[in-house]
Amino acid sequence: MQTAFWLSTTGCKELPKTLDVSLQRRTQHSILLPTRSQSTEVKMLRLASLTALFVLFRLLLKLSWVQVIPALFIFYLGSGGWKFLRIVFKTIRRDFTTGLVLLRVKWQVWRHLRGKNTIPKIFQETVRKHPEKTALIFQGTGESWTFRQLDEYSSQVANYLYEQGFRSGDVVALFMESCNQYVGLWLGMAKIGVEAALVNSHLRMEALLHCINISNSKAVVFGAEMMEAMQEVQPSLGKSVRLFCSGDWNPESAPPGTEHLDPLLEMAPRHLPSPPKKGFLDKLFYIYTSGTTGMPKAAIVVNCRYYRMASLVYYGFCMRPDDVMYDCLPLYHAAGNIVGIGQCLLQGMTVVIRKKFSASHFWDECVKYNCTIVQYIGEICRYLLNQPSQEVGSCGFNSRILPGIYPVTLVRVNEDTMELIRGPDGLCIPCKPGEPGQLVGRIIQSNPLLHFDGYLNQSATSKKIAHDVFAKGDSTYLTGDVLVMDEYGYMYFRDRTGDTFRWKGENVSTTEVEGTLSRILHMTDVVVYGVEVPGIEGKAGMAAIADPKNSCNLESFANELKKALPLYARPVFLRVLPEVHKTSTYKFQKMELRRDGFDPAVVKDRLYFLDSRQGCYLPLDMEAFRRIQSGQQKL
């Protein structure tokens, strides 16, 4: 879950609401919550009593409304309703403001839907308003682009690709690190209806090849910094896939057939190309997400989804066009590209792009560029605050006054299997405060705000949809995020469902990592799972490896991992054991391994941890364990 917060040049004006993790866990395991039937009985009894009193006071005693209403109010307080009133007083302003934001965005979505607008068309209006205003600043080089320059560059991209035969509906993979050109490239593709597939710049080999192939990309535009990665997969690409390199050009190290894109774009016309026959509900680009079934999935982002995500944040946080946003999140993700860059394209805001987050340079650069807003994920806030109290910020909220007014809610899940729990009526059970549950969102395809676009793979789309959740016959989107809500409706991240876990802000598929490790280790049994580390949000990856002959060469293993997996997907901990136990149906027993964790006092097998500075695995003894527990050892 992502959000934004206000900044001054000296620090935060407003920090996220916090909740002590240790208290949160005690609440989840120690407090006896009333059952659904008990809660319903209390509500029905209160309602029946209020109705009876109303009949008595109004119809039998003939009291006036001035007398009846205070009497009923006093009874309501006396029956335990004060807690609800306290929640109302605490949250009504928040809920009312959010409701107005939803109505405002819904009206604008309807207006753009009628006008058959697209993101490039809306951007043209932004250029008209602010032609010479700074649109993008790249921290790496200090290069700044005005809205006019961004418009001209993207038009050059559009005109060149059109001259090369690319047409509306074609897909071009974009594989590069964050920079100004990244924005201009996908925006230029969108101007002629070409859909960019935004590939994670950390992917290598099989995962990279999979992302290019699954999107049916006709070409790949990659940054010069990705030259080595492209050389590894180029022999496996189809002969018809064209390769374009942007950045520092070295023809000797480029894959065969690669064309240097930059000089080609300089010669392309800068005029606005003819717009494609696309509307607000048509595809804009693809982003990739790691699901529960292995390789990344290509998620469809239509123009409407891009607009509503960016606009909800813009109006929800009362941003202004004269704000300056600091965007240090990768542009291949929705957080950095839609919530961040979207403020530039749609609202005329200046956005500072940083290739990679740096805690040591964060505040200095915010001051340098006069940033007033930062787009962040919870993990970044933890790095910045670095508080020993292990406090975490809320990642969203739902109304406790009118729970059904927002299209999202938490439903109960089995904490071991993470499957949805259903009541006797077959419907899912809403969570109460302190109760972990999966975040689900209502799907109404006729409503642009509740429309679900899904993935390119229909099977993957089906797995993300649950039916009969709130009512018989309904459909909801399963986010895969397990959250906990406090009494005011603020939500806090806890876990991921299925065969995934979250580490350093990225979702990691255990299936994908298991396959890669097994291949490196010559088909050895490997189990990958996430384990909690004190003071760190999400879970660190841990691999249990069957090595009865003690033949595993960890140095070679670590070197192979660097080539095959991005840093966030590499196991932080290793557990080397004689064999990995299986169930009677030949499934690995992950829950027992997960409970053991990485404590040497509990686990008698050989344990190792990944030293991020040295890039190798070191023995995990009690001394190293204590350093990790105290936060002295960085992971």
C-alpha positions in Angstrom: 0.0 0.0 0.0 1.3 3.4 -0.8 0.6 6.9 0.3 2.1 10.4 0.5 2.9 13.0 3.2 3.6 16.7 3.4 7.1 17.9 3.9 8.8 21.1 4.8 12.5 21.7 4.0 13.3 20.7 7.6 11.1 17.7 8.0 7.6 16.4 8.1 4.6 18.5 8.8 2.5 15.5 9.4 3.7 12.0 10.1 1.6 8.9 9.5 -0.6 7.8 12.5 1.4 5.2 14.4 0.6 2.0 16.2 3.0 0.1 18.5 3.7 -3.3 16.8 4.1 -5.1 20.1 0.8 -3.8 21.4 -0.8 -4.7 18.0 0.4 -8.3 18.3 -0.8 -8.6 21.9 -4.2 -7.3 20.9 -4.4 -9.8 18.1 -3.7 -12.8 20.3 -4.9 -11.8 23.8 -8.1 -9.9 23.5 -11.3 -12.1 23.3 -13.4 -10.4 20.6 -17.1 -11.0 20.5 -18.3 -13.4 17.9 -20.3 -12.2 14.9 -23.6 -13.7 16.4 -23.0 -12.1 19.8 -22.4 -8.7 18.2 -25.5 -9.1 16.0 -27.6 -10.0 19.1 -26.4 -6.9 21.0 -27.3 -4.6 18.0 -30.7 -6.2 17.5 -31.5 -5.9 21.2 -30.5 -2.3 21.2 -32.5 -1.6 18.1 -35.6 -3.4 19.5 -35.3 -1.4 22.8 -35.0 1.9 21.0 -38.1 1.0 18.9 -40.1 0.0 21.9 -39.2 3.3 23.7 -40.1 5.2 20.6 -43.5 3.6 20.5 -44.0 4.2 24.2 -42.9 7.9 24.2 -44.3 9.0 20.9 -47.5 6.9 20.3 -48.6 6.0 23.8 -47.5 8.9 26.0 -47.8 11.5 23.1 -44.5 13.2 23.9 -43.2 15.8 21.5 -40.1 15.2 19.3 -38.1 17.6 21.5 -38.7 15.2 24.4 -38.4 11.9 22.5 -35.1 12.5 20.8 -33.0 13.4 23.9 -34.6 10.5 25.8 -33.6 8.0 23.1 -30.2 9.6 22.9 -29.7 9.1 26.6 -30.8 5.5 26.4 -28.4 4.9 23.5 -25.5 6.2 25.6 -26.6 4.1 28.5 -26.7 1.0 26.4 -23.1 1.2 25.4 -23.4 3.5 22.3 -20.9 6.0 23.7 -18.1 4.1 22.1 -19.6 4.5 18.7 -20.2 8.2 19.3 -16.5 8.6 20.3 -15.5 7.0 17.0 -17.9 9.3 15.2 -16.4 12.4 16.8 -12.9 11.2 16.0 -13.4 10.2 12.4 -16.4 12.1 11.0 -14.3 14.9 9.5 -11.9 12.4 7.9 -14.7 10.4 6.4 -16.7 13.4 5.2 -13.6 14.9 3.5 -12.8 11.5 1.8 -16.4 11.2 0.6 -16.1 14.6 -1.1 -12.9 13.5 -2.7 -14.5 10.4 -4.1 -17.4 12.3 -5.5 -15.1 14.9 -7.1 -13.0 12.2 -8.8 -16.0 10.2 -9.8 -17.5 13.3 -11.5 -14.2 14.0 -13.3 -13.9 10.4 -14.4 -17.4 10.6 -15.8 -16.5 13.8 -17.7 -13.4 12.3 -19.3 -15.3 9.1 -20.1 -17.9 11.1 -22.0 -15.1 13.1 -23.8 -13.3 9.9 -24.8 -10.1 11.4 -23.3 -6.8 9.6 -22.7 -3.8 10.4 -20.5 -1.9 11.9 -23.5 -4.9 14.2 -24.3 -5.1 15.4 -20.7 -1.4 16.0 -20.7 -1.7 18.3 -23.7 -4.0 20.5 -21.7 -1.4 20.5 -18.9 1.3 21.6 -21.5 -1.0 24.4 -22.7 -1.3 25.7 -19.2 2.4 25.4 -18.2 4.6 25.3 -21.3 7.8 26.7 -19.7 7.3 25.4 -16.2 9.7 22.7 -15.0 8.0 19.3 -15.3 10.8 16.8 -14.4 14.2 17.0 -12.7 16.5 14.0 -12.8 18.6 14.0 -9.6 21.3 11.8 -11.1 22.4 14.5 -13.6 20.5 17.6 -12.6 18.8 17.6 -16.0 15.5 19.4 -16.0 12.7 19.4 -18.6 9.9 21.8 -19.0 6.5 20.6 -20.0 7.1 21.8 -23.5 10.4 19.8 -23.7 8.7 16.7 -22.3 5.9 17.1 -24.9 8.3 17.5 -27.7 10.5 14.5 -26.7 7.5 12.3 -26.3 6.2 13.4 -29.7 9.5 12.5 -31.3 9.2 9.0 -29.7 5.7 8.7 -31.1 6.6 9.9 -34.6 9.7 7.7 -34.9 7.9 4.6 -33.8 5.0 5.3 -36.1 7.5 5.7 -39.0 8.9 2.3 -38.1 5.5 0.7 -38.5 4.3 0.5 -34.8 0.6 1.0 -34.5 -2.1 1.3 -31.9 -2.4 -1.9 -29.9 1.2 -3.0 -30.4 3.3 -3.6 -27.2 6.9 -2.4 -26.6 8.8 -3.4 -23.5 10.5 -0.6 -21.6 13.5 -1.9 -19.5 15.5 0.9 -17.9 16.2 2.7 -14.7 14.2 5.8 -13.7 15.0 9.0 -15.5 13.3 11.8 -17.5 13.6 9.8 -20.7 11.6 6.9 -19.1 8.6 9.1 -18.8 9.0 10.5 -22.3 9.3 7.1 -23.8 6.1 5.5 -22.4 4.2 8.7 -22.9 5.3 9.0 -26.5 4.2 5.4 -27.1 0.8 6.2 -25.6 0.4 9.1 -28.0 0.1 6.7 -30.9 -1.7 4.0 -28.9 1.4 1.7 -28.5 1.2 0.1 -25.0 4.5 0.0 -23.0 5.2 -3.0 -20.9 7.1 -1.6 -17.9 9.6 -4.3 -16.9 11.2 -4.3 -13.5 14.8 -3.2 -14.0 16.0 -5.7 -11.4 14.8 -8.8 -13.3 17.3 -11.0 -15.1 17.4 -14.1 -17.3 14.3 -16.2 -17.1 12.1 -13.7 -15.3 13.2 -10.9 -17.8 12.6 -13.1 -20.8 9.2 -14.1 -19.4 8.0 -10.5 -19.0 9.0 -9.7 -22.6 7.4 -12.7 -24.0 4.1 -12.7 -22.0 3.3 -9.2 -23.2 4.0 -10.1 -26.9 6.3 -7.2 -27.2 7.4 -6.3 -30.7 10.4 -4.4 -29.5 12.4 -3.7 -26.4 13.7 -0.3 -25.4 16.4 -0.6 -22.8 18.8 1.7 -21.0 22.5 1.3 -21.5 22.8 0.3 -17.9 20.8 -2.8 -18.8 23.2 -3.9 -21.6 24.5 -7.0 -19.8 21.1 -8.2 -18.8 19.9 -7.9 -22.4 22.9 -9.8 -23.7 21.9 -12.7 -21.5 18.4 -13.0 -23.0 18.9 -11.7 -26.5 19.6 -15.2 -28.0 16.3 -16.5 -26.6 14.2 -13.6 -28.0 12.2 -14.0 -31.2 14.0 -12.8 -34.4 11.3 -10.3 -35.1 11.8 -8.4 -31.7 13.6 -5.2 -32.3 16.1 -3.8 -29.8 16.7 -0.1 -29.1 19.2 1.2 -26.6 18.9 4.6 -24.9 21.9 6.2 -23.1 25.6 5.8 -23.3 26.2 3.8 -26.5 28.9 1.2 -26.9 28.3 -0.9 -30.0 30.9 -3.5 -29.0 28.9 -4.5 -25.9 25.5 -4.2 -27.4 23.5 -7.3 -28.3 23.5 -8.1 -32.0 21.0 -6.0 -34.0 20.6 -3.3 -31.4 19.9 0.2 -32.6 21.0 3.3 -30.8 17.7 5.1 -30.2 18.9 8.6 -29.1 20.2 9.9 -32.4 17.2 8.4 -34.2 14.8 10.4 -32.0 16.7 13.6 -32.5 16.0 13.4 -36.2 12.3 12.6 -35.7 9.6 15.4 -36.1 8.5 17.2 -32.9 4.9 17.9 -33.9 2.0 16.2 -32.2 1.1 12.9 -33.9 -2.4 12.0 -35.0 -4.2 10.5 -31.9 -5.2 6.9 -32.0 -8.8 5.7 -31.8 -8.7 5.0 -28.0 -10.8 6.1 -25.1 -10.7 6.5 -21.4 -11.3 2.7 -20.8 -8.7 1.5 -23.2 -5.2 0.2 -22.4 -2.4 2.7 -21.5 0.4 0.4 -20.4 1.2 -2.8 -18.4 2.9 -3.1 -15.1 4.2 -6.4 -13.6 3.3 -7.8 -10.3 4.6 -10.9 -8.6 1.7 -13.1 -7.8 1.2 -16.4 -6.0 2.0 -18.7 -8.9 5.6 -17.9 -9.9 6.6 -15.6 -12.6 5.5 -11.9 -12.7 2.1 -11.2 -14.2 1.3 -8.3 -16.6 -1.4 -6.2 -15.0 -3.5 -4.0 -17.4 -3.5 -0.2 -16.7 -6.2 1.6 -18.6 -6.3 5.4 -18.9 -9.1 5.6 -16.4 -7.2 3.6 -13.8 -4.2 5.8 -14.2 -6.3 9.0 -13.8 -8.3 7.9 -10.8 -5.3 6.6 -8.9 -3.3 9.8 -9.4 -6.4 12.1 -8.8 -7.5 10.4 -5.6 -4.1 11.0 -4.1 -3.9 14.5 -5.5 -7.2 15.7 -4.0 -7.1 13.4 -1.0 -3.9 15.1 0.2 -4.9 18.6 -0.9 -1.9 18.9 -3.2 -1.4 21.9 -5.4 0.1 22.4 -8.9 2.9 24.5 -7.4 4.0 21.7 -5.1 7.3 19.9 -5.9 7.2 16.1 -5.5 10.3 14.0 -4.6 9.8 10.6 -6.3 12.5 8.0 -5.4 10.3 5.0 -6.2 10.9 2.9 -9.4 8.9 4.1 -12.4 8.0 0.5 -13.4 5.7 0.4 -10.3 2.3 2.0 -9.9 3.5 4.0 -6.9 6.3 5.8 -8.6 4.8 6.1 -12.1 1.1 6.7 -11.5 0.9 8.2 -8.0 4.1 10.1 -8.5 4.6 11.0 -12.2 0.8 11.3 -12.6 0.8 14.5 -10.6 3.2 16.0 -13.2 1.3 14.8 -16.3 -2.3 15.5 -15.0 -1.9 18.4 -12.5 1.2 20.3 -13.7 3.3 19.5 -10.7 7.1 19.5 -10.8 8.5 16.0 -10.0 12.1 15.2 -8.9 13.1 11.8 -10.1 15.7 9.8 -8.2 17.0 6.5 -9.7 17.1 4.8 -6.3 16.1 5.6 -2.7 18.9 6.8 -0.5 18.3 7.4 3.2 21.5 9.4 3.7 20.7 11.8 0.9 17.0 12.0 1.3 16.5 15.1 3.3 19.4 17.0 1.8 17.8 16.5 -1.7 14.4 17.5 -0.5 15.9 20.8 0.7 18.0 21.2 -2.5 15.0 20.9 -4.8 12.5 22.7 -2.4 10.3 19.5 -2.3 7.0 19.8 -0.5 5.7 16.3 -1.1 7.3 12.8 -1.0 5.7 9.8 -2.6 6.7 6.8 -0.4 6.0 3.3 0.8 6.0 2.3 4.5 9.4 0.7 4.2 11.0 4.1 3.3 9.4 5.8 6.3 11.0 3.2 8.5 14.4 3.8 7.1 14.0 7.5 7.6 12.6 7.5 11.1 14.7 4.5 12.3 12.9 4.5 15.6 14.0 1.8 18.1 10.4 1.7 19.4 9.4 -0.3 16.2 6.4 1.9 15.4 4.8 1.6 12.0 2.5 3.9 10.2 -1.0 3.2 9.0 -1.3 2.5 5.3 -4.9 3.6 4.9 -8.3 3.6 6.6 -11.9 2.6 6.3 -14.9 4.3 7.9 -16.2 2.9 11.2 -19.3 5.1 10.9 -20.5 3.9 7.6 -18.3 0.8 6.7 -20.0 0.2 3.4 -19.5 3.7 2.0 -16.0 2.9 0.8 -15.6 0.0 -1.7 -12.9 -1.8 0.4 -12.9 -3.7 3.6 -11.1 -6.4 5.6 -12.4 -9.9 5.7 -11.3 -12.7 8.0 -8.7 -15.2 6.9 -7.2 -18.4 8.3 -3.8 -17.2 9.6 -2.1 -20.5 8.6 -3.5 -21.0 5.1 -4.5 -17.4 4.5 -7.8 -18.6 2.9 -11.0 -16.6 3.3 -13.2 -17.6 6.2 -16.9 -17.8 5.5 -19.8 -17.9 7.9 -22.8 -20.2 7.9 -24.5 -18.1 5.2 -21.6 -18.7 2.9 -20.5 -15.0 2.9 -17.1 -13.7 4.2 -16.9 -12.3 7.7 -15.9 -8.7 8.1 -13.0 -8.1 10.5 -13.3 -6.3 13.8 -10.5 -4.0 15.2 -7.4 -6.0 16.1 -8.4 -8.9 13.9 -6.2 -9.6 10.8 -7.9 -9.9 7.5 -7.3 -9.7 3.8 -8.1 -6.4 2.1 -10.7 -6.8 -0.6 -12.3 -4.4 -3.0 -15.8 -4.4 -4.5 -15.9 -4.9 -8.3 -18.7 -3.2 -10.3 -17.6 -3.3 -14.0 -20.2 -0.6 -14.9 -18.7 1.8 -12.4 -15.4 3.4 -13.7 -14.2 3.8 -10.1 -14.8 0.1 -9.2 -13.9 -1.4 -12.6 -11.3 -4.2 -12.5 -9.1 -4.4 -15.6 -7.2 -7.6 -14.6 -4.2 -9.2 -16.2 -3.2 -10.3 -19.7 -3.5 -13.8 -18.4 -7.2 -14.7 -17.9 -6.3 -17.5 -15.5 -4.4 -15.0 -13.3 -7.3 -12.6 -13.4 -9.7 -15.3 -12.2 -7.5 -16.1 -9.2 -7.7 -12.5 -8.0 -11.5 -12.4 -8.0 -13.7 -13.9 -5.2 -17.4 -14.2 -5.3 -20.2 -14.2 -2.7 -18.1 -12.0 -0.4 -20.5 -9.3 0.8 -23.7 -10.7 -0.8 -24.7 -13.6 -3.0 -23.6 -13.1 -6.6 -21.1 -10.2 -6.0 -17.5 -10.0 -7.1 -14.5 -8.6 -5.2 -10.8 -8.1 -5.9 -8.3 -9.9 -3.7 -5.4 -7.7 -3.0 -3.3 -10.4 -1.3 -2.5 -8.0 1.6 -3.3 -9.0 5.2 -3.9 -5.9 7.3 -5.0 -5.1 10.9 -7.5 -2.3 11.7 -7.5 -0.3 14.9 -10.7 1.0 16.6 -10.7 4.2 14.4 -10.5 2.3 11.1 -6.8 2.9 10.4 -5.1 -0.1 8.8 -1.6 -1.5 9.3 0.2 -3.9 7.0 0.9 -7.3 8.5 1.5 -10.0 5.8 0.9 -11.3 2.3 -1.4 -14.2 1.4 -0.6 -17.2 -0.7 3.0 -18.2 -1.7 4.3 -14.6 -1.4 5.8 -12.3 1.1 6.8 -8.6 1.0 10.4 -7.5 1.4 11.9 -4.0 0.9 8.6 -2.9 -0.6 8.5 -5.7 -3.2 6.2 -8.7 -3.4 8.3 -11.9 -3.7 6.9 -15.1 -5.1 8.2 -18.1 -3.2 7.4 -20.4 -6.2 9.6 -18.4 -8.5 12.5 -18.2 -6.1 12.2 -22.0 -5.3 12.4 -22.8 -9.0 15.4 -20.6 -9.5 17.3 -22.0 -6.4 16.4 -25.6 -7.4 17.9 -25.0 -10.9 21.1 -23.5 -9.5 21.5 -26.4 -7.0 20.8 -29.0 -9.7 17.2 -29.9 -8.8 17.8 -30.1 -5.0 14.7 -29.8 -2.8 14.3 -26.2 -1.7 11.6 -24.5 0.3 11.3 -20.7 0.4 9.3 -18.8 2.9 9.2 -15.4 4.7 10.3 -14.8 8.3 9.7 -11.8 10.5 12.7 -9.7 11.5 12.2 -7.3 14.5 11.9 -3.7 13.5 11.5 -4.4 9.8 8.3 -4.2 7.9 7.3 -7.2 5.8 9.2 -10.5 5.9 12.8 -11.5 4.9 13.2 -14.4 2.5 14.5 -17.7 4.0 15.4 -20.9 2.1 15.6 -24.4 3.5 17.9 -26.4 1.3 18.3 -30.2 1.4 22.0 -31.0 1.4 22.7 -34.4 3.0 26.3 -34.6 1.6 27.3 -31.0 2.7 28.2 -30.4 -0.9 26.7 -26.9 -1.3 29.2 -24.3 -2.3 27.8 -21.1 -0.8 30.2 -18.8 -2.6 29.3 -20.2 -6.0 25.6 -20.2 -5.0 25.7 -16.5 -4.0 27.3 -15.6 -7.4 24.7 -17.5 -9.3 21.9 -15.8 -7.4 23.2 -12.4 -8.3 22.7 -13.2 -12.0 19.4 -14.9 -11.6 17.4 -12.9 -9.0 17.0 -9.2 -8.1 18.4 -8.3 -4.7 15.0 -8.1 -3.0 14.2 -11.7 -4.1 17.4 -13.3 -2.9 17.0 -15.3 0.4 18.3 -13.4 3.3 18.6 -16.5 5.4 19.6 -20.1 4.6 18.8 -23.2 6.5 20.8 -26.2 5.3 19.4 -29.6 6.5 19.7 -33.3 5.5 16.2 -33.3 4.0 13.1 -31.2 3.7 10.1 -33.0 5.2 7.0 -33.5 3.2 3.4 -34.2 3.9 1.6 -37.4 2.9 0.7 -35.7 -0.3 4.3 -34.7 -1.0 3.9 -31.1 -0.2 6.7 -29.3 1.7 5.9 -28.5 5.4 6.4 -24.7 5.3 4.5 -23.8 8.4 6.8 -25.7 10.7 9.9 -24.1 9.0 8.3 -20.7 9.3 7.6 -21.1 13.0 11.2 -22.1 13.6 12.5 -18.9 12.0 16.2 -18.2 12.0 17.0 -18.4 15.8 20.1 -20.6 16.3 18.8 -21.5 19.7 15.8 -23.2 18.1 17.2 -24.4 14.8 19.9 -27.0 15.1 20.7 -27.1 11.4 23.3 -25.0 9.8 22.2 -21.4 9.4 23.6 -18.5 7.2 22.6 -14.9 6.5 23.3 -12.8 3.5 25.8 -10.0 4.3 24.6 -7.2 1.9 27.9 -5.4 2.0 30.1 -8.4 1.2 27.5 -10.0 -1.1 28.0 -13.4 0.5 26.5 -15.8 3.0 28.0 -15.9 6.5 27.4 -18.3 9.4 24.5 -17.3 11.6 25.6 -17.9 15.2 24.1 -16.4 18.4 26.3 -13.3 18.1 25.1 -12.6 14.6 21.5 -13.3 15.6 21.7 -10.7 18.4 23.1 -8.1 16.0 20.2 -8.8 13.6 17.7 -8.7 16.4 19.0 -5.3 17.7 19.2 -3.8 14.2 23.0 -3.5 14.3 23.4 -5.9 11.3 21.9 -4.4 8.2 20.0 -6.9 5.9 
